[in-house]
Amino acid sequence: MRKVDSKRPSLQLTRQSYSLTPKRGAGIWLGLIAAICAMAALAAAGFALKRSNEDAHKLDALCAPPASEQTLRDQLAHAQLALEQEAATRAALEQRVADGTAEIQRLQTDLVFLKKQHKPD
């Protein structure tokens, strides 16, 4: 090459080293990562708040004050009346079953007697 050619600007441009530069700056990427982390933190806080609220409702149900004595007495009286009604119903049903069994026994006896009477000799 000639010395004149080595000093030309176009020749000097081709001898330089070039590197790729990012189109977006590093600040944008850091901001994007920070925004994603903030959204994840908000979602986790919302889930924790909801879970805490559910647990508080469960504890409130467990720690509810006991029912008053009058309420307990009313519930006991209601249960006793229901028990008495069930016992009376059971007794009535048992009596009907016993009467039905006796009637069936009597009808079977009559049937055997009538079958003996009906046989041709």
Secondary structure by P-SEA (a helix, b strand, c coil): ccccccccaaaaaaabbbbbbbcccaaaaaaaaaaaaaaaaaaaaaaaaaaaaaaaaaaaaaacccccaaaaaaaaaaaaaaaaaaaaaaaaaaaaaaaaaaaaaaaaaaaaaaaaaaccc
